[in-house]
Amino acid sequence: MDRKSSELNLHQRMELIIKDMVEKEISLKDALREFEKIFFEQATKKYEGNKTKMAQALGLHRNTLHNRAKLLKIKNKY
């Protein structure tokens, strides 16, 4: 794939990232944790730390969101 990253669809971009992670022998557990952490951080920015709106948008119960964010050590930084 020699197209620019911006021309690739989500699946293709993720394939490139995952290929790199597999090459570097990053464990699935670490990869999932990093994905979840970045995902939550981006949602925190988008919803300006409003956990109710975040939970609704992400399809989670607010308590689940709070517990996962706490486990991942994500603070309300936006």
C-alpha positions in Angstrom: 0.0 0.0 0.0 1.7 3.1 -1.1 -1.3 5.5 -0.8 -1.2 8.3 1.7 -2.7 7.5 5.1 -5.5 10.0 4.6 -6.6 8.1 1.5 -6.9 4.8 3.4 -10.1 3.7 5.0 -10.3 2.9 8.7 -9.7 -0.8 8.3 -6.6 -0.3 6.1 -5.1 2.2 8.5 -5.6 -0.1 11.4 -4.1 -3.0 9.4 -0.9 -0.9 9.0 -0.8 -0.1 12.7 -1.4 -3.7 13.8 1.2 -5.0 11.3 3.7 -2.7 13.0 2.6 -3.9 16.5 2.9 -7.6 15.5 6.4 -6.9 14.0 7.4 -5.3 17.3 5.9 -8.3 19.2 3.5 -6.3 21.3 1.2 -8.5 23.2 -2.5 -8.5 22.5 -3.2 -7.5 26.1 -0.9 -4.5 25.7 -2.3 -3.6 22.3 -5.9 -3.7 23.5 -5.1 -1.6 26.6 -3.3 1.0 24.5 -6.2 1.2 22.0 -8.7 1.5 24.8 -6.7 4.2 26.5 -6.3 6.3 23.4 -10.0 5.7 22.5 -11.1 7.0 25.9 -8.8 9.9 25.8 -10.1 11.1 22.4 -13.7 10.7 23.6 -12.8 12.7 26.8 -11.6 15.5 24.6 -14.6 15.4 22.2 -17.1 15.4 25.1 -15.0 17.8 27.3 -15.0 15.3 30.1 -18.8 14.9 30.2 -18.9 11.2 31.2 -22.7 10.9 30.7 -22.4 12.0 27.1 -19.3 9.9 26.6 -20.9 6.8 27.9 -24.0 7.3 25.8 -21.9 7.9 22.6 -19.7 4.8 23.3 -22.6 2.6 24.2 -21.5 2.0 27.8 -23.1 2.5 31.2 -21.7 5.5 32.9 -20.4 3.4 35.8 -18.6 1.1 33.4 -17.0 4.1 31.7 -15.9 5.5 35.0 -14.4 2.2 36.2 -12.6 1.6 32.9 -11.2 5.1 32.9 -10.0 4.7 36.5 -8.4 1.3 35.7 -6.6 2.9 32.6 -5.6 5.9 34.7 -7.4 8.4 32.4 -8.0 11.8 33.8 -10.4 14.5 32.5 -7.9 16.3 30.4 -9.4 18.2 27.5 
